[in-house]
Amino acid sequence: MDVPKKILIARFPLESAWGGEEEIHLVMAEIFRKHAIQTELLSSCPYLSERFQKEGFFVKEEFQKDITSDWRIFRNIFTLLCFFIRGLYWIPYFRYIRKVRTVLFLTLIEKLLWTPLAKLLGMRVYWGHHAPLGTWLSKNPYLFLWKFWSQHVQIIVASGFMKKELSVFTNYPENILILPNTLSPKKDMSEVTISSGSDFHKLLNMRAKIDREKEDLFLVGTASRLSPEKGMRDVIAAAENLKSKNILFLCAGSGSEEKALLKEIKAKGLRKVHLIGFLNPDEMRIFLQHIDLFVLPSHEEPFGLVLLEAMSTQKAIAASYVGGIPEVLGAKNEGLFEVKNPDDLVQKILFFEKNEALRKELGQRNFAHFKKNYSGAEFEKKLLNIFKMESPSAIRETLI
């Protein structure tokens, strides 16, 4: 079957933010456009809508959010009914007015309620799954709908770990297809000239009022959404244990825990821990190129797109052994540490601080691993194959 001429991406997150999941779908849209496939977006996420509009994609905004992770069925039954009715407008609109025949649903609510509408109108339906799998699905009262409709769609995941998790909830695991993430050409830093040290110090002074010379410090950097599952409190605990060391912690990102983390850092007197906020792609490039060690302390992580950014800058990485992280880095990577164990993180930081030559060697290995397994060309090939074939068996053959 030919690649479709138009693809609709639909996403209605309970909480809006910009992260790896949003980033990879913008990458998909850019690849589709490269091959003359029009991508259109329907979403309640203002960040996603703004970025898609900025890049010139057709966007329709919707007010409804995904409330299917809330188990209070009767309290939400009216909201679910309203969302279904909204689908009676949006699905025919995109099918007949916008001439879209293929749709990628990303959040649970439209997967459950709009999949039957889309199938009824002859649309090819894909589900994208990038979030950590928790009780929001395994104990969800709507799980029976997920199981039923999953046999009629193809489900795209980023790692073997995610496929293994989801396979428990479907009788058709062959419908689950692995598409490892990649970086947007705009964020792939492997071919970028290193920014000057003055740019880095300017960034720090602007973000955290830090006026220190890098040569006197070992710089540990993190970058993630500031929410409980990202494990930032493990970094704070490690920093407290390393208080006497000449180690500076720079934590990029924003999120629901930002104020609480700032309060905790101040209460513990951690003058060498700085939350520097959300970084745009240019700032992130400067940041990664000048830190000595990148840390990802997640408690849940189905993939970890930021790992690819760090690998592309030849950084040594310390990351928790959880979810899809060992699959992304390699299960024998020397930087893996026990999840939810600040003491083990401390030992990894000291290990990298004391071994500069090994740190550089591991950074080069990470870069080689990135180039071999997560290139944009390979992602593009697999992406187009997935959307070209209709039967799961045909798709699996192209991915072998």
Order of alpha helices (4+ residues) and beta strands (2+ residues): beta-alpha-beta-alpha-beta-alpha-beta-alpha-alpha-beta-alpha-alpha-beta-alpha-beta-alpha-beta-alpha-beta-alpha-beta-alpha-beta-alpha-beta-alpha-beta-alpha-alpha-alpha-alpha
